[in-house]
Amino acid sequence: MGRRRGIMSDRLKEEIAKELGFYDTVQQEGWGGIKSRDAGNMVKRAIEIAEQNMQKGRS
């Protein structure tokens, strides 16, 4: 089975990692080096951003 393609762009993931304070880990160890809690927080933040963008689109 092939590897699943990510939905978030690398740029968005990097921006969120910087915002949440674990981008240095990503640079040193790659995405596999982050804690599962950080990954969850990253997804939560991405959803918040998407919801904000949807609200802007409705205005």
ChimeraX attribute file (.defattr): number of C-alpha atoms within 10 A of each C-alpha:
attribute: neighborCount
match mode: 1-to-1
recipient: residues
	/A:1	3
	/A:2	4
	/A:3	5
	/A:4	6
	/A:5	6
	/A:6	7
	/A:7	6
	/A:8	11
	/A:9	9
	/A:10	10
	/A:11	9
	/A:12	12
	/A:13	18
	/A:14	18
	/A:15	14
	/A:16	19
	/A:17	22
	/A:18	13
	/A:19	12
	/A:20	13
	/A:21	11
	/A:22	18
	/A:23	19
	/A:24	12
	/A:25	15
	/A:26	15
	/A:27	11
	/A:28	9
	/A:29	11
	/A:30	11
	/A:31	15
	/A:32	10
	/A:33	12
	/A:34	16
	/A:35	12
	/A:36	10
	/A:37	9
	/A:38	14
	/A:39	16
	/A:40	11
	/A:41	15
	/A:42	21
	/A:43	15
	/A:44	12
	/A:45	17
	/A:46	16
	/A:47	12
	/A:48	12
	/A:49	13
	/A:50	12
	/A:51	12
	/A:52	11
	/A:53	11
	/A:54	11
	/A:55	10
	/A:56	9
	/A:57	8
	/A:58	6
	/A:59	5
